[in-house]
Amino acid sequence: MEFLPQEPMAKSPHLEASDALAIRARSLRGPLSRYFARSVRDLSEVEDLVQEVFLRIVRRGDYEQLEHLDGYIFETAASVLKDHFRQGQARRRDRHVEFESDRHGASTPGAEATLTSRESLEAAIQTLMVLPQRTRTVFVMRRLEGLSYREIAARMGISVSGVEKHMVRAVQHLLARRETAR
């Protein structure tokens, strides 16, 4: 069997354009980073914003036809920055507080606190066990599993008002037991 030498594969125009974009991206990464660094408070977000610019350009798809790619990249950067600030306002990012273990109490509880917590949990479990099965199930599905009244009603085959009545009964029972424990 004879092997013929293969000719190198010709690059597709799209591949050549993406190579050109990659080269251009390397040269624009620094100026884009400086552009974003002047505008955002948290410098850890700069790299994500730069990546978002190039992601949008690649998604657009016809970047090889853009004559003024540099200008388009900075127009895209302005759009990314505007979206970033819009999302920040919607999420109220300016009100977020950095986690500090001293301030937010990340310390491990002591033996006494652990014992007290376990005793409280055990008392709550004992109080729940006194409830009728259906009332206990409704309470657990709502408070521990986070299901809505409608979801609980559908799963248990009862009405939404029936779920509400079981929840009222469970909460009243827990509050009454809590008051007598004091």
Secondary structure as GFF3:
##gff-version 3
##sequence-region A 1 182
A	DSSP	alpha_helix	13	37	.	.	.	ID=ss1
A	DSSP	three_ten_helix	43	45	.	.	.	ID=ss2
A	DSSP	alpha_helix	46	60	.	.	.	ID=ss3
A	DSSP	three_ten_helix	63	65	.	.	.	ID=ss4
A	DSSP	alpha_helix	69	90	.	.	.	ID=ss5
A	DSSP	three_ten_helix	93	95	.	.	.	ID=ss6
A	DSSP	alpha_helix	101	104	.	.	.	ID=ss7
A	DSSP	alpha_helix	111	130	.	.	.	ID=ss8
A	DSSP	alpha_helix	133	139	.	.	.	ID=ss9
A	DSSP	pi_helix	140	144	.	.	.	ID=ss10
A	DSSP	alpha_helix	149	156	.	.	.	ID=ss11
A	DSSP	alpha_helix	160	181	.	.	.	ID=ss12
###
